[in-house]
């Protein structure tokens, strides 16, 4: 028998119950949105609900020279470790993927056994699209980074002073640029690749080619076809935010400590005349940089917007500062003679003083591992990953001068 009023009471209870469930859901949602980052995040699925996209895990980074690419390599290695991805590492005792030779698949360790099942490729190589595509999956995301050739050539001069014949005889970079053909001999072009249009060379092209408009346009078009994104060193933090959005990664995935940088006292001051000469001497790199600097800012305006970019760059820098306070005893990079743990000493070259870091001594084991990976120089990190991925292979011998 139906009890009078029972139906209405039942409906009221159902409404109240539904409202309570809704409040609980909203409460959880806002807690999730306001969650603070911690030093280590759990290995959550790579689906980020708030962004409605899936993080890209098949990624090829063309590591160009003297462009802050060592810092990006560290980001890529940490991402690979965090999500248990397979890295295409140099074979045997190689430290690069065959560079400066044009890339071939046999430069990758265990390619014959692993085939097209690598997730990450980011060590130095001279780009060869057809061979790289044999190693990386069809849905791989390709990106690289360029730097203003004026800053880049000064950096190359100091870093490669003792190893590049074109740099040997001149007393400084300005003397070299006053008459580069006096020092740069085409017969030694294989040893002199760092002295002229090095980025052009890294992308797989002739760094001594004639500056021909038709040729340059064809190369730029081909690079646009091969690469989904080109970042700019001179706007590194902005580049990391664009990379984060494009790959659908988290902020902590692109947080970094600057690696392979040098002390200020090793910088050489370029004269205004030298700066103009670089635009002519390295005209291929100069036009490459101008083209992709424009596309970089166009991409930001189309995808993020300048206001949002500024906000996210500030968040990145705050998080970076937070991690430096957690990890570092000196709160900044230090010169090679002040690095206490020699296992974290970066490779030194030419007249440079490549900086490194000292970690705090009271870190718990979990935090220590994270901090160590953020400051680990590329040769040591590559050697470590090689041992993890290929435990039955002979360990790589890393010689640090």
BALOBA-1460 file (C-alpha; in Angstrom, 3 decimals):
// residues 401
<rec num="1" residu="x" x="0.000" y="0.000" z="0.000"/>
<rec num="2" residu="x" x="1.404" y="3.405" z="-0.969"/>
<rec num="3" residu="x" x="2.110" y="5.670" z="2.017"/>
<rec num="4" residu="x" x="0.898" y="9.259" z="1.438"/>
<rec num="5" residu="x" x="3.794" y="11.665" z="0.828"/>
<rec num="6" residu="x" x="6.418" y="8.898" z="0.553"/>
<rec num="7" residu="x" x="7.001" y="9.552" z="-3.147"/>
<rec num="8" residu="x" x="7.698" y="13.252" z="-2.636"/>
<rec num="9" residu="x" x="10.002" y="12.521" z="0.331"/>
<rec num="10" residu="x" x="11.883" y="9.996" z="-1.809"/>
<rec num="11" residu="x" x="12.363" y="12.538" z="-4.610"/>
<rec num="12" residu="x" x="13.586" y="15.174" z="-2.126"/>
<rec num="13" residu="x" x="16.147" y="12.731" z="-0.641"/>
<rec num="14" residu="x" x="17.343" y="11.812" z="-4.123"/>
<rec num="15" residu="x" x="17.861" y="15.485" z="-5.007"/>
<rec num="16" residu="x" x="19.772" y="16.181" z="-1.754"/>
<rec num="17" residu="x" x="21.942" y="13.092" z="-2.297"/>
<rec num="18" residu="x" x="22.752" y="14.192" z="-5.876"/>
<rec num="19" residu="x" x="23.685" y="17.675" z="-4.674"/>
<rec num="20" residu="x" x="26.045" y="16.232" z="-2.061"/>
<rec num="21" residu="x" x="27.757" y="14.060" z="-4.667"/>
<rec num="22" residu="x" x="28.156" y="17.090" z="-6.899"/>
<rec num="23" residu="x" x="29.752" y="19.133" z="-4.103"/>
<rec num="24" residu="x" x="32.170" y="16.315" z="-3.300"/>
<rec num="25" residu="x" x="33.176" y="16.103" z="-6.981"/>
<rec num="26" residu="x" x="33.695" y="19.870" z="-7.277"/>
<rec num="27" residu="x" x="35.723" y="19.909" z="-4.073"/>
<rec num="28" residu="x" x="38.033" y="17.249" z="-5.458"/>
<rec num="29" residu="x" x="38.304" y="19.103" z="-8.763"/>
<rec num="30" residu="x" x="39.428" y="22.374" z="-7.172"/>
<rec num="31" residu="x" x="41.915" y="20.561" z="-4.934"/>
<rec num="32" residu="x" x="43.371" y="18.960" z="-8.046"/>
<rec num="33" residu="x" x="43.626" y="22.300" z="-9.828"/>
<rec num="34" residu="x" x="45.387" y="23.932" z="-6.850"/>
<rec num="35" residu="x" x="47.740" y="21.040" z="-6.094"/>
<rec num="36" residu="x" x="51.322" y="22.175" z="-5.462"/>
<rec num="37" residu="x" x="54.219" y="20.515" z="-7.266"/>
<rec num="38" residu="x" x="56.511" y="18.333" z="-5.177"/>
<rec num="39" residu="x" x="60.108" y="17.343" z="-5.728"/>
<rec num="40" residu="x" x="59.086" y="13.967" z="-7.155"/>
<rec num="41" residu="x" x="55.829" y="13.136" z="-8.883"/>
<rec num="42" residu="x" x="54.370" y="9.662" z="-9.117"/>
<rec num="43" residu="x" x="54.491" y="7.793" z="-12.403"/>
<rec num="44" residu="x" x="50.979" y="8.776" z="-13.406"/>
<rec num="45" residu="x" x="49.495" y="7.862" z="-16.809"/>
<rec num="46" residu="x" x="50.547" y="10.245" z="-19.533"/>
<rec num="47" residu="x" x="46.970" y="11.404" z="-20.082"/>
<rec num="48" residu="x" x="46.500" y="14.914" z="-18.724"/>
<rec num="49" residu="x" x="42.728" y="15.429" z="-18.260"/>
<rec num="50" residu="x" x="42.862" y="19.192" z="-17.768"/>
<rec num="51" residu="x" x="44.643" y="19.594" z="-21.120"/>
<rec num="52" residu="x" x="42.550" y="17.008" z="-23.027"/>
<rec num="53" residu="x" x="45.600" y="15.658" z="-24.822"/>
<rec num="54" residu="x" x="47.954" y="12.734" z="-24.542"/>
<rec num="55" residu="x" x="51.630" y="13.371" z="-23.889"/>
<rec num="56" residu="x" x="53.898" y="12.545" z="-26.808"/>
<rec num="57" residu="x" x="56.430" y="9.864" z="-25.877"/>
<rec num="58" residu="x" x="58.036" y="9.197" z="-29.286"/>
<rec num="59" residu="x" x="60.310" y="12.211" z="-29.706"/>
<rec num="60" residu="x" x="63.394" y="12.939" z="-31.800"/>
<rec num="61" residu="x" x="65.489" y="15.970" z="-30.808"/>
<rec num="62" residu="x" x="68.193" y="17.094" z="-33.233"/>
<rec num="63" residu="x" x="70.907" y="18.210" z="-30.823"/>
<rec num="64" residu="x" x="72.643" y="21.150" z="-32.492"/>
<rec num="65" residu="x" x="75.975" y="22.524" z="-31.235"/>
<rec num="66" residu="x" x="76.444" y="25.417" z="-28.780"/>
<rec num="67" residu="x" x="72.700" y="26.067" z="-28.582"/>
<rec num="68" residu="x" x="71.917" y="25.009" z="-24.961"/>
<rec num="69" residu="x" x="71.100" y="21.599" z="-26.416"/>
<rec num="70" residu="x" x="72.837" y="19.787" z="-23.535"/>
<rec num="71" residu="x" x="70.190" y="21.182" z="-21.205"/>
<rec num="72" residu="x" x="67.448" y="19.816" z="-23.478"/>
<rec num="73" residu="x" x="69.210" y="16.444" z="-23.665"/>
<rec num="74" residu="x" x="69.050" y="16.298" z="-19.857"/>
<rec num="75" residu="x" x="65.310" y="17.061" z="-20.018"/>
<rec num="76" residu="x" x="64.835" y="14.266" z="-22.556"/>
<rec num="77" residu="x" x="66.854" y="11.735" z="-20.542"/>
<rec num="78" residu="x" x="64.898" y="12.511" z="-17.365"/>
<rec num="79" residu="x" x="61.595" y="12.193" z="-19.211"/>
<rec num="80" residu="x" x="62.699" y="8.842" z="-20.633"/>
<rec num="81" residu="x" x="63.629" y="7.561" z="-17.180"/>
<rec num="82" residu="x" x="60.465" y="8.854" z="-15.542"/>
<rec num="83" residu="x" x="58.232" y="6.943" z="-17.949"/>
<rec num="84" residu="x" x="60.495" y="3.964" z="-18.661"/>
<rec num="85" residu="x" x="61.092" y="4.834" z="-22.312"/>
<rec num="86" residu="x" x="63.785" y="3.421" z="-24.605"/>
<rec num="87" residu="x" x="66.507" y="5.817" z="-25.769"/>
<rec num="88" residu="x" x="68.447" y="5.384" z="-29.022"/>
<rec num="89" residu="x" x="71.946" y="5.567" z="-27.517"/>
<rec num="90" residu="x" x="75.330" y="5.596" z="-29.295"/>
<rec num="91" residu="x" x="76.662" y="2.121" z="-30.065"/>
<rec num="92" residu="x" x="79.687" y="0.617" z="-28.316"/>
<rec num="93" residu="x" x="82.168" y="3.197" z="-27.090"/>
<rec num="94" residu="x" x="80.720" y="6.026" z="-29.207"/>
<rec num="95" residu="x" x="79.598" y="9.117" z="-27.323"/>
<rec num="96" residu="x" x="77.681" y="10.562" z="-30.304"/>
<rec num="97" residu="x" x="75.486" y="8.940" z="-32.938"/>
<rec num="98" residu="x" x="78.307" y="8.877" z="-35.489"/>
<rec num="99" residu="x" x="78.822" y="12.656" z="-35.591"/>
<rec num="100" residu="x" x="80.243" y="14.340" z="-37.645"/>
<rec num="101" residu="x" x="79.493" y="11.544" z="-40.100"/>
<rec num="102" residu="x" x="76.017" y="11.595" z="-41.598"/>
<rec num="103" residu="x" x="73.762" y="9.440" z="-39.415"/>
<rec num="104" residu="x" x="73.301" y="5.758" z="-40.200"/>
<rec num="105" residu="x" x="71.271" y="3.235" z="-38.208"/>
<rec num="106" residu="x" x="74.278" y="1.191" z="-37.126"/>
<rec num="107" residu="x" x="75.392" y="4.099" z="-34.926"/>
<rec num="108" residu="x" x="72.519" y="3.155" z="-32.560"/>
<rec num="109" residu="x" x="73.148" y="0.453" z="-29.962"/>
<rec num="110" residu="x" x="71.155" y="-2.752" z="-30.621"/>
<rec num="111" residu="x" x="69.271" y="-1.339" z="-33.603"/>
<rec num="112" residu="x" x="69.215" y="-4.741" z="-35.308"/>
<rec num="113" residu="x" x="67.521" y="-6.264" z="-32.244"/>
<rec num="114" residu="x" x="65.251" y="-3.387" z="-31.192"/>
<rec num="115" residu="x" x="64.318" y="-2.092" z="-34.644"/>
<rec num="116" residu="x" x="61.818" y="0.761" z="-34.900"/>
<rec num="117" residu="x" x="60.857" y="0.580" z="-31.208"/>
<rec num="118" residu="x" x="62.884" y="3.428" z="-29.731"/>
<rec num="119" residu="x" x="60.987" y="6.253" z="-28.020"/>
<rec num="120" residu="x" x="63.633" y="8.931" z="-27.616"/>
<rec num="121" residu="x" x="66.553" y="10.035" z="-29.789"/>
<rec num="122" residu="x" x="68.550" y="13.067" z="-28.657"/>
<rec num="123" residu="x" x="72.328" y="12.553" z="-28.820"/>
<rec num="124" residu="x" x="74.445" y="14.506" z="-31.301"/>
<rec num="125" residu="x" x="74.053" y="13.343" z="-34.898"/>
<rec num="126" residu="x" x="74.214" y="14.834" z="-38.370"/>
<rec num="127" residu="x" x="70.638" y="14.634" z="-39.569"/>
<rec num="128" residu="x" x="69.690" y="12.084" z="-42.220"/>
<rec num="129" residu="x" x="65.904" y="11.839" z="-42.414"/>
<rec num="130" residu="x" x="65.664" y="8.468" z="-44.171"/>
<rec num="131" residu="x" x="67.992" y="6.723" z="-41.708"/>
<rec num="132" residu="x" x="66.475" y="8.353" z="-38.607"/>
<rec num="133" residu="x" x="63.015" y="7.259" z="-39.751"/>
<rec num="134" residu="x" x="64.204" y="3.635" z="-39.751"/>
<rec num="135" residu="x" x="64.956" y="3.978" z="-36.032"/>
<rec num="136" residu="x" x="62.009" y="6.057" z="-34.838"/>
<rec num="137" residu="x" x="58.296" y="5.216" z="-35.005"/>
<rec num="138" residu="x" x="56.091" y="6.726" z="-37.707"/>
<rec num="139" residu="x" x="54.300" y="8.979" z="-35.177"/>
<rec num="140" residu="x" x="57.538" y="10.453" z="-33.810"/>
<rec num="141" residu="x" x="57.610" y="14.170" z="-33.029"/>
<rec num="142" residu="x" x="60.709" y="15.922" z="-34.442"/>
<rec num="143" residu="x" x="62.139" y="19.137" z="-33.024"/>
<rec num="144" residu="x" x="65.412" y="21.054" z="-32.783"/>
<rec num="145" residu="x" x="66.817" y="24.366" z="-31.554"/>
<rec num="146" residu="x" x="68.664" y="27.279" z="-33.186"/>
<rec num="147" residu="x" x="70.735" y="30.119" z="-31.745"/>
<rec num="148" residu="x" x="71.640" y="33.575" z="-33.015"/>
<rec num="149" residu="x" x="74.798" y="32.862" z="-35.090"/>
<rec num="150" residu="x" x="76.515" y="35.950" z="-33.643"/>
<rec num="151" residu="x" x="76.433" y="34.507" z="-30.128"/>
<rec num="152" residu="x" x="76.989" y="30.981" z="-31.416"/>
<rec num="153" residu="x" x="80.232" y="31.686" z="-33.310"/>
<rec num="154" residu="x" x="81.825" y="33.410" z="-30.317"/>
<rec num="155" residu="x" x="80.893" y="30.404" z="-28.179"/>
<rec num="156" residu="x" x="82.266" y="27.959" z="-30.763"/>
<rec num="157" residu="x" x="85.508" y="29.906" z="-31.051"/>
<rec num="158" residu="x" x="86.229" y="29.691" z="-27.334"/>
<rec num="159" residu="x" x="84.992" y="26.110" z="-26.884"/>
<rec num="160" residu="x" x="86.772" y="24.634" z="-29.929"/>
<rec num="161" residu="x" x="89.839" y="26.901" z="-29.890"/>
<rec num="162" residu="x" x="92.261" y="23.992" z="-29.394"/>
<rec num="163" residu="x" x="90.588" y="21.501" z="-31.732"/>
<rec num="164" residu="x" x="89.581" y="23.458" z="-34.854"/>
<rec num="165" residu="x" x="92.481" y="24.357" z="-37.220"/>
<rec num="166" residu="x" x="90.739" y="27.549" z="-38.396"/>
<rec num="167" residu="x" x="90.858" y="28.915" z="-34.831"/>
<rec num="168" residu="x" x="94.451" y="27.989" z="-33.946"/>
<rec num="169" residu="x" x="96.435" y="30.925" z="-35.333"/>
<rec num="170" residu="x" x="94.212" y="33.913" z="-34.522"/>
<rec num="171" residu="x" x="94.652" y="35.556" z="-31.122"/>
<rec num="172" residu="x" x="90.889" y="36.091" z="-30.608"/>
<rec num="173" residu="x" x="87.544" y="35.837" z="-32.358"/>
<rec num="174" residu="x" x="87.709" y="39.376" z="-33.734"/>
<rec num="175" residu="x" x="91.032" y="38.704" z="-35.441"/>
<rec num="176" residu="x" x="89.597" y="35.524" z="-36.932"/>
<rec num="177" residu="x" x="86.545" y="37.352" z="-38.285"/>
<rec num="178" residu="x" x="88.604" y="40.204" z="-39.747"/>
<rec num="179" residu="x" x="89.857" y="37.783" z="-42.385"/>
<rec num="180" residu="x" x="88.345" y="34.303" z="-41.909"/>
<rec num="181" residu="x" x="89.602" y="32.869" z="-45.213"/>
<rec num="182" residu="x" x="93.147" y="33.533" z="-44.002"/>
<rec num="183" residu="x" x="92.579" y="30.820" z="-41.372"/>
<rec num="184" residu="x" x="89.762" y="28.705" z="-42.822"/>
<rec num="185" residu="x" x="90.993" y="26.294" z="-45.498"/>
<rec num="186" residu="x" x="88.499" y="24.215" z="-47.464"/>
<rec num="187" residu="x" x="90.962" y="21.344" z="-47.568"/>
<rec num="188" residu="x" x="90.457" y="21.028" z="-43.790"/>
<rec num="189" residu="x" x="86.669" y="21.413" z="-43.942"/>
<rec num="190" residu="x" x="86.015" y="18.222" z="-41.946"/>
<rec num="191" residu="x" x="88.012" y="19.615" z="-39.009"/>
<rec num="192" residu="x" x="86.606" y="23.128" z="-39.468"/>
<rec num="193" residu="x" x="82.873" y="22.444" z="-39.343"/>
<rec num="194" residu="x" x="82.513" y="24.407" z="-36.078"/>
<rec num="195" residu="x" x="84.060" y="27.508" z="-37.666"/>
<rec num="196" residu="x" x="81.312" y="28.225" z="-40.195"/>
<rec num="197" residu="x" x="77.557" y="27.510" z="-40.530"/>
<rec num="198" residu="x" x="77.608" y="24.727" z="-37.944"/>
<rec num="199" residu="x" x="73.808" y="24.600" z="-37.576"/>
<rec num="200" residu="x" x="73.399" y="24.185" z="-41.342"/>
<rec num="201" residu="x" x="75.856" y="21.286" z="-41.136"/>
<rec num="202" residu="x" x="74.032" y="19.658" z="-38.188"/>
<rec num="203" residu="x" x="70.803" y="19.614" z="-40.205"/>
<rec num="204" residu="x" x="72.664" y="17.582" z="-42.822"/>
<rec num="205" residu="x" x="73.581" y="20.233" z="-45.394"/>
<rec num="206" residu="x" x="76.822" y="21.584" z="-46.878"/>
<rec num="207" residu="x" x="78.078" y="24.354" z="-44.577"/>
<rec num="208" residu="x" x="80.290" y="25.691" z="-47.400"/>
<rec num="209" residu="x" x="77.480" y="25.866" z="-49.957"/>
<rec num="210" residu="x" x="76.961" y="29.010" z="-51.989"/>
<rec num="211" residu="x" x="74.495" y="31.528" z="-50.553"/>
<rec num="212" residu="x" x="71.915" y="31.039" z="-53.270"/>
<rec num="213" residu="x" x="68.317" y="32.173" z="-52.701"/>
<rec num="214" residu="x" x="66.714" y="29.239" z="-54.506"/>
<rec num="215" residu="x" x="68.915" y="26.724" z="-52.673"/>
<rec num="216" residu="x" x="68.268" y="28.309" z="-49.277"/>
<rec num="217" residu="x" x="64.500" y="28.365" z="-49.802"/>
<rec num="218" residu="x" x="64.565" y="24.689" z="-50.789"/>
<rec num="219" residu="x" x="66.500" y="23.760" z="-47.635"/>
<rec num="220" residu="x" x="64.200" y="25.783" z="-45.364"/>
<rec num="221" residu="x" x="61.184" y="24.086" z="-46.909"/>
<rec num="222" residu="x" x="62.738" y="20.654" z="-46.398"/>
<rec num="223" residu="x" x="63.513" y="21.383" z="-42.734"/>
<rec num="224" residu="x" x="59.905" y="22.512" z="-42.222"/>
<rec num="225" residu="x" x="58.752" y="19.203" z="-43.701"/>
<rec num="226" residu="x" x="61.087" y="17.131" z="-41.499"/>
<rec num="227" residu="x" x="60.597" y="18.966" z="-38.190"/>
<rec num="228" residu="x" x="57.403" y="19.781" z="-36.336"/>
<rec num="229" residu="x" x="58.982" y="22.479" z="-34.161"/>
<rec num="230" residu="x" x="62.139" y="24.608" z="-34.069"/>
<rec num="231" residu="x" x="62.965" y="26.318" z="-30.762"/>
<rec num="232" residu="x" x="65.179" y="29.358" z="-30.175"/>
<rec num="233" residu="x" x="68.025" y="29.352" z="-27.642"/>
<rec num="234" residu="x" x="67.876" y="33.113" z="-27.169"/>
<rec num="235" residu="x" x="64.359" y="32.662" z="-25.742"/>
<rec num="236" residu="x" x="65.008" y="29.453" z="-23.877"/>
<rec num="237" residu="x" x="62.317" y="29.683" z="-21.193"/>
<rec num="238" residu="x" x="59.742" y="30.668" z="-23.792"/>
<rec num="239" residu="x" x="60.926" y="27.675" z="-25.836"/>
<rec num="240" residu="x" x="60.368" y="25.330" z="-22.898"/>
<rec num="241" residu="x" x="56.808" y="26.549" z="-22.459"/>
<rec num="242" residu="x" x="56.088" y="26.103" z="-26.166"/>
<rec num="243" residu="x" x="57.633" y="22.619" z="-26.008"/>
<rec num="244" residu="x" x="55.504" y="21.752" z="-22.970"/>
<rec num="245" residu="x" x="52.320" y="22.760" z="-24.757"/>
<rec num="246" residu="x" x="53.238" y="21.090" z="-28.038"/>
<rec num="247" residu="x" x="54.225" y="17.764" z="-26.445"/>
<rec num="248" residu="x" x="51.430" y="17.923" z="-23.852"/>
<rec num="249" residu="x" x="53.971" y="17.513" z="-21.034"/>
<rec num="250" residu="x" x="53.840" y="18.775" z="-17.444"/>
<rec num="251" residu="x" x="55.742" y="21.791" z="-16.153"/>
<rec num="252" residu="x" x="58.128" y="19.543" z="-14.214"/>
<rec num="253" residu="x" x="58.938" y="17.703" z="-17.443"/>
<rec num="254" residu="x" x="60.614" y="20.838" z="-18.845"/>
<rec num="255" residu="x" x="62.115" y="22.267" z="-15.641"/>
<rec num="256" residu="x" x="65.890" y="22.458" z="-15.943"/>
<rec num="257" residu="x" x="69.180" y="23.607" z="-14.475"/>
<rec num="258" residu="x" x="71.394" y="25.153" z="-17.155"/>
<rec num="259" residu="x" x="74.082" y="22.649" z="-18.209"/>
<rec num="260" residu="x" x="77.347" y="22.961" z="-20.153"/>
<rec num="261" residu="x" x="77.449" y="26.739" z="-19.671"/>
<rec num="262" residu="x" x="80.762" y="28.550" z="-19.167"/>
<rec num="263" residu="x" x="82.074" y="31.150" z="-16.782"/>
<rec num="264" residu="x" x="81.675" y="34.815" z="-17.706"/>
<rec num="265" residu="x" x="85.433" y="35.422" z="-17.722"/>
<rec num="266" residu="x" x="85.818" y="33.207" z="-20.828"/>
<rec num="267" residu="x" x="83.474" y="35.321" z="-22.972"/>
<rec num="268" residu="x" x="85.089" y="37.396" z="-25.729"/>
<rec num="269" residu="x" x="83.558" y="40.731" z="-26.699"/>
<rec num="270" residu="x" x="82.674" y="40.989" z="-30.353"/>
<rec num="271" residu="x" x="83.157" y="44.344" z="-32.054"/>
<rec num="272" residu="x" x="80.187" y="45.731" z="-34.021"/>
<rec num="273" residu="x" x="82.200" y="45.035" z="-37.190"/>
<rec num="274" residu="x" x="82.680" y="41.397" z="-36.192"/>
<rec num="275" residu="x" x="78.984" y="40.980" z="-35.530"/>
<rec num="276" residu="x" x="78.186" y="42.198" z="-39.031"/>
<rec num="277" residu="x" x="80.883" y="39.972" z="-40.531"/>
<rec num="278" residu="x" x="79.315" y="36.903" z="-38.909"/>
<rec num="279" residu="x" x="76.078" y="37.583" z="-40.786"/>
<rec num="280" residu="x" x="78.073" y="37.294" z="-44.027"/>
<rec num="281" residu="x" x="80.577" y="34.597" z="-43.032"/>
<rec num="282" residu="x" x="77.817" y="32.407" z="-41.603"/>
<rec num="283" residu="x" x="75.107" y="33.619" z="-43.958"/>
<rec num="284" residu="x" x="73.464" y="30.180" z="-44.246"/>
<rec num="285" residu="x" x="73.072" y="29.956" z="-40.467"/>
<rec num="286" residu="x" x="71.956" y="33.577" z="-40.316"/>
<rec num="287" residu="x" x="69.112" y="33.016" z="-42.787"/>
<rec num="288" residu="x" x="68.190" y="29.745" z="-41.111"/>
<rec num="289" residu="x" x="67.936" y="31.544" z="-37.773"/>
<rec num="290" residu="x" x="65.941" y="34.509" z="-39.109"/>
<rec num="291" residu="x" x="63.416" y="32.231" z="-40.792"/>
<rec num="292" residu="x" x="62.721" y="30.024" z="-37.788"/>
<rec num="293" residu="x" x="62.862" y="32.860" z="-35.274"/>
<rec num="294" residu="x" x="59.860" y="34.294" z="-37.132"/>
<rec num="295" residu="x" x="58.012" y="30.976" z="-37.206"/>
<rec num="296" residu="x" x="58.757" y="30.473" z="-33.496"/>
<rec num="297" residu="x" x="56.950" y="33.675" z="-32.466"/>
<rec num="298" residu="x" x="54.155" y="33.057" z="-34.947"/>
<rec num="299" residu="x" x="53.625" y="29.607" z="-33.374"/>
<rec num="300" residu="x" x="53.476" y="31.126" z="-29.883"/>
<rec num="301" residu="x" x="50.912" y="33.725" z="-30.907"/>
<rec num="302" residu="x" x="48.777" y="31.069" z="-32.599"/>
<rec num="303" residu="x" x="48.868" y="28.515" z="-29.766"/>
<rec num="304" residu="x" x="49.591" y="30.188" z="-26.421"/>
<rec num="305" residu="x" x="49.420" y="33.957" z="-26.741"/>
<rec num="306" residu="x" x="51.930" y="36.406" z="-25.288"/>
<rec num="307" residu="x" x="50.015" y="37.059" z="-22.033"/>
<rec num="308" residu="x" x="49.686" y="33.387" z="-21.178"/>
<rec num="309" residu="x" x="53.313" y="32.829" z="-22.237"/>
<rec num="310" residu="x" x="54.550" y="35.467" z="-19.794"/>
<rec num="311" residu="x" x="52.538" y="33.927" z="-16.971"/>
<rec num="312" residu="x" x="53.808" y="30.412" z="-17.664"/>
<rec num="313" residu="x" x="57.425" y="31.561" z="-18.010"/>
<rec num="314" residu="x" x="57.120" y="33.140" z="-14.548"/>
<rec num="315" residu="x" x="55.752" y="29.853" z="-13.170"/>
<rec num="316" residu="x" x="58.654" y="27.952" z="-14.737"/>
<rec num="317" residu="x" x="61.203" y="30.313" z="-13.186"/>
<rec num="318" residu="x" x="59.552" y="30.103" z="-9.772"/>
<rec num="319" residu="x" x="59.601" y="26.303" z="-9.918"/>
<rec num="320" residu="x" x="63.223" y="26.352" z="-11.084"/>
<rec num="321" residu="x" x="64.183" y="28.612" z="-8.160"/>
<rec num="322" residu="x" x="62.310" y="26.316" z="-5.769"/>
<rec num="323" residu="x" x="64.229" y="23.265" z="-6.992"/>
<rec num="324" residu="x" x="67.556" y="25.100" z="-6.852"/>
<rec num="325" residu="x" x="66.868" y="25.932" z="-3.204"/>
<rec num="326" residu="x" x="66.029" y="22.280" z="-2.532"/>
<rec num="327" residu="x" x="68.960" y="20.751" z="-4.441"/>
<rec num="328" residu="x" x="71.935" y="23.106" z="-4.538"/>
<rec num="329" residu="x" x="74.291" y="24.127" z="-1.781"/>
<rec num="330" residu="x" x="75.523" y="27.184" z="-3.700"/>
<rec num="331" residu="x" x="72.165" y="28.137" z="-5.291"/>
<rec num="332" residu="x" x="74.000" y="28.564" z="-8.601"/>
<rec num="333" residu="x" x="76.490" y="26.949" z="-10.976"/>
<rec num="334" residu="x" x="80.166" y="26.978" z="-9.939"/>
<rec num="335" residu="x" x="83.490" y="26.796" z="-11.797"/>
<rec num="336" residu="x" x="85.192" y="23.472" z="-12.525"/>
<rec num="337" residu="x" x="87.688" y="23.897" z="-9.662"/>
<rec num="338" residu="x" x="84.868" y="24.330" z="-7.146"/>
<rec num="339" residu="x" x="82.884" y="21.206" z="-8.038"/>
<rec num="340" residu="x" x="83.282" y="18.911" z="-5.029"/>
<rec num="341" residu="x" x="81.922" y="15.676" z="-6.501"/>
<rec num="342" residu="x" x="84.190" y="14.972" z="-9.484"/>
<rec num="343" residu="x" x="81.639" y="12.469" z="-10.805"/>
<rec num="344" residu="x" x="79.532" y="15.535" z="-11.658"/>
<rec num="345" residu="x" x="82.374" y="17.387" z="-13.414"/>
<rec num="346" residu="x" x="81.372" y="18.392" z="-16.973"/>
<rec num="347" residu="x" x="83.621" y="17.797" z="-19.974"/>
<rec num="348" residu="x" x="86.046" y="20.724" z="-20.389"/>
<rec num="349" residu="x" x="87.136" y="22.019" z="-23.778"/>
<rec num="350" residu="x" x="89.360" y="24.749" z="-25.212"/>
<rec num="351" residu="x" x="89.719" y="27.900" z="-23.151"/>
<rec num="352" residu="x" x="86.369" y="27.409" z="-21.444"/>
<rec num="353" residu="x" x="85.573" y="26.876" z="-17.802"/>
<rec num="354" residu="x" x="82.444" y="24.725" z="-18.009"/>
<rec num="355" residu="x" x="80.333" y="25.177" z="-14.909"/>
<rec num="356" residu="x" x="78.730" y="22.507" z="-12.758"/>
<rec num="357" residu="x" x="76.869" y="22.149" z="-9.485"/>
<rec num="358" residu="x" x="77.301" y="21.128" z="-5.858"/>
<rec num="359" residu="x" x="74.377" y="19.358" z="-4.237"/>
<rec num="360" residu="x" x="73.303" y="19.753" z="-0.626"/>
<rec num="361" residu="x" x="74.629" y="17.029" z="1.655"/>
<rec num="362" residu="x" x="71.519" y="16.443" z="3.780"/>
<rec num="363" residu="x" x="69.122" y="15.335" z="1.039"/>
<rec num="364" residu="x" x="67.048" y="12.194" z="1.525"/>
<rec num="365" residu="x" x="67.738" y="9.405" z="-0.958"/>
<rec num="366" residu="x" x="64.710" y="10.065" z="-3.141"/>
<rec num="367" residu="x" x="65.359" y="13.794" z="-3.432"/>
<rec num="368" residu="x" x="69.090" y="13.196" z="-3.944"/>
<rec num="369" residu="x" x="68.425" y="10.960" z="-6.957"/>
<rec num="370" residu="x" x="66.196" y="13.583" z="-8.543"/>
<rec num="371" residu="x" x="68.683" y="16.401" z="-7.918"/>
<rec num="372" residu="x" x="71.596" y="14.322" z="-9.213"/>
<rec num="373" residu="x" x="69.797" y="13.692" z="-12.502"/>
<rec num="374" residu="x" x="69.077" y="17.415" z="-12.953"/>
<rec num="375" residu="x" x="72.779" y="18.336" z="-12.656"/>
<rec num="376" residu="x" x="74.325" y="15.256" z="-14.275"/>
<rec num="377" residu="x" x="76.530" y="16.191" z="-17.277"/>
<rec num="378" residu="x" x="75.552" y="14.635" z="-20.590"/>
<rec num="379" residu="x" x="78.433" y="12.164" z="-20.942"/>
<rec num="380" residu="x" x="77.868" y="10.730" z="-17.470"/>
<rec num="381" residu="x" x="74.094" y="10.559" z="-17.956"/>
<rec num="382" residu="x" x="74.472" y="8.898" z="-21.346"/>
<rec num="383" residu="x" x="76.876" y="6.341" z="-19.848"/>
<rec num="384" residu="x" x="74.487" y="5.666" z="-16.963"/>
<rec num="385" residu="x" x="71.492" y="5.131" z="-19.271"/>
<rec num="386" residu="x" x="73.583" y="2.879" z="-21.489"/>
<rec num="387" residu="x" x="74.378" y="0.651" z="-18.497"/>
<rec num="388" residu="x" x="70.698" y="0.550" z="-17.503"/>
<rec num="389" residu="x" x="69.386" y="-0.217" z="-21.015"/>
<rec num="390" residu="x" x="72.208" y="-2.564" z="-22.021"/>
<rec num="391" residu="x" x="73.370" y="-4.214" z="-18.774"/>
<rec num="392" residu="x" x="75.179" y="-7.043" z="-20.574"/>
<rec num="393" residu="x" x="77.223" y="-4.699" z="-22.765"/>
<rec num="394" residu="x" x="80.657" y="-3.346" z="-21.862"/>
<rec num="395" residu="x" x="80.354" y="-0.083" z="-19.928"/>
<rec num="396" residu="x" x="81.277" y="3.105" z="-21.761"/>
<rec num="397" residu="x" x="84.607" y="4.658" z="-20.796"/>
<rec num="398" residu="x" x="84.124" y="8.371" z="-20.205"/>
<rec num="399" residu="x" x="87.389" y="10.323" z="-20.207"/>
<rec num="400" residu="x" x="87.132" y="13.835" z="-18.764"/>
<rec num="401" residu="x" x="90.116" y="16.184" z="-19.341"/>
